[in-house]
Amino acid sequence: MTKYLTGTRHDWLEARLDLIEAEKELTRRADDLARRRQELPWVRLDKSYRFATEDGEASLADLFRGRSQLLVYHFMFGPDYEAGCPSCSAIADGFNGFAVHLANHDVMLTAVSRAPLEKLAAYKQRMGWTFPWASSFGSDFNADFNVWFTPEQQMEGSIEYNYRREPPLQPNDTRPAVPTRTTPDVPASAAAMSGTDSATYARERPGLSAFALEEGVVYHTYSTYARGLDGLWGAYQWLDRTPKGRNEHGYWWRRHDEYRAA
């Protein structure tokens, strides 16, 4: 017998009409939050960042590729990783498809990681992705936007991620590296899937940053991290509309070419 609530079509419709009012309110609140994001002050960036791209060395302004707006997905792929973070890979599967639409609406979307370009290019080919992906190897970019931290920061408790300071990493620490809503993140599993150890894996972090380009000047306008990326993880938006929801028990997702092997 099902453990879920059952009822008549009348019962369902009555409950659904009540729910739709809550959904509409959430939509209105989301619209308001979007406006508030756009009202944040723009911060001029005078620091020079250099990236390695498929088209050669590039500045941050070059990553706009002629657009006035830029979205950077901070993809967890450190120099010591053998493969990209599986969670970031799942998110990238989603934006790989719609990046072309943004590019034709004055918004360039690119991923940026610290791994050398050769590693990124090989992994990109493996995954079959077409979005731009730049290497910030040797640059302060990831550190300045709070998505990469040193071993010293990790051990002394000076990491500030998602606008909060984290406690020092303890031996055999199993704290979530990237918190999720219901699943205890398993850094050891994600680290193993990325070909590195848990501490090294957790020094890279995911995030999204937005930039504007006006009269040759680049401005930082927005950044979000951790569960602020929930809405960008396409699969979760579909799961949230299924009868059993996310239904998570452990680190269940894989890279899209690994499910058959699993």
Secondary structure, DSSP 8 states (H G I E B T S, - for coil): --SS----HHHHHHHHHHHHHHHHHHHHHHHHHHHHHHTS--EE--S--EEEETTEEEETGGGGTT-SEEEEEE----TT-SS--HHHHHHHHHHHHHHHHHHTTTEEEEEEESS-HHHHHHHHHHHT--S-EEE-TTSSHHHHTTSB--HHHHHHT--EETTEE-----TT----SS--SSS---HHHHHHHHTS-HHHHHHB--EEEEEEEETTEEEEEEEEEGGGGGGG-HHHHHHTTSTTTT---SS----TTTTTT-
